[in-house]
Amino acid sequence: MYQLDVQMMGSTEFPILLKLNDGDRVDGYFYLETEGNLDFHIMGNSVIYKSEATSEGRKVTSGRFSFSATQAQGSTYTLSFHNVDGEKQTKATAFLEVIYPASGSIFTPLEAK
């Protein structure tokens, strides 16, 4: 299991890479902890899960996902948050929990300070 708080300014993206074996099962959820407007999607070779916010007012506040890795989707999956509040430069914080097999690997960007 991996838990993560993701903080992003407007118009930024936060990708998380998940390396899996064929047949590995992944479950998880996310929720928005602060004001903001986020998209979240999971990609293999194609879109597996998509939760989209819109600038017209539809906000994504939470979501739950579950999928199994397949050869057709590849071995590396990208879980990605995108802060769509570009004009306002609103900082958004989301919590993410991903449950995956111990044989899998997860990679997140490093932040230099």
N, C-alpha and C positions, 0 to 999 in steps of 0.2 A: 504494500500500500504506500502511496505517495501523496502527501498533502502539501499544498502550495498556496500562498497569497500572491496574487499577481496585481501589480500596480502599473497603470499606464496613463500617460497624458493623451489628449485628443489626437486622433489620426495616427496612432501607433499600433503596432502589432506585436504580440508576444507568442512565439512558436515554442512548442514542446515536442521533442522527438521521442517516439516510443518504438523500440526495436523488439519484435516479437517473432516467435516460431509459429509455423503453420498449426492452426488449431487452438492457439492460446486464446483464452477468454479474458476480456477486459470489461470492467464495470466502473462507473463513476458518476459524479455529479458536480455541479458548480452552482454558485449563487453570487449575486452582486452584493457586496458589503456596503457600498457607498452609492451616492447619486452617480449617474452616468448612463451610458448606452453602449452596450457591448454586443458584438457578434461572437459566436463560438462555432467552430467547425472541426471535423475530424476528416482527414484525407489519407487514403492509401494511394493506390493508382487512380482512384476516383473518389468522389465525395461519399462518405459513410454516414455522417451526421452533420446537420446544419441547423443552427438556430440564429436567425437574422433579426437584428433590430432595424428600424427604419427612421429616417429623419422626420417622418410625418407623425411621430408620436408612439409607434409601437416599440416598447422597450422589452428587452430580455432581462428578466430578474433571476431566473434559475433554469436548470435543465438537468435531466438524467439521461445517461447513455449506456449502451451495452453492445458489444460486438465481439465476433470471433475473427482472429487473423486467418487469412486464406492466402494460398499461393497466388491467386488471381489479383489480390490487392497488394502483394509484395510483403516485405519483411519490416519496412519502416513506415510508421504512421505519424502524421503531424497533427497535433492538437493545437489549435490556434485561437487566441483571443484577439479581437480587433476593436479598439475604442473608436466608435463612429462619431463622437462629439468633436469633430475637427475644428469647427468654427469657434466653439466656446473654449477650447483647450481645457476641458474639464478632466480632472484626474479621477479615474475610476479604479476601484479595488474589487477584485473577485477572489473567492475561495474556490479551489479545485481539489477534489479527491479522486485519485485513480487507483483502482485495485487491479493488479496484473500479476502473472506468475513470477516467481523468483528467478526464473530463467530469462526473463525479459530485462531490458535496460531502458532507463529514461534519461533524457538529456535536456537541460534548460540553459538558456543564455546566461553568461556571467555578466554581472554589472560592475564596471570599473568605477571606483570612487576616488 
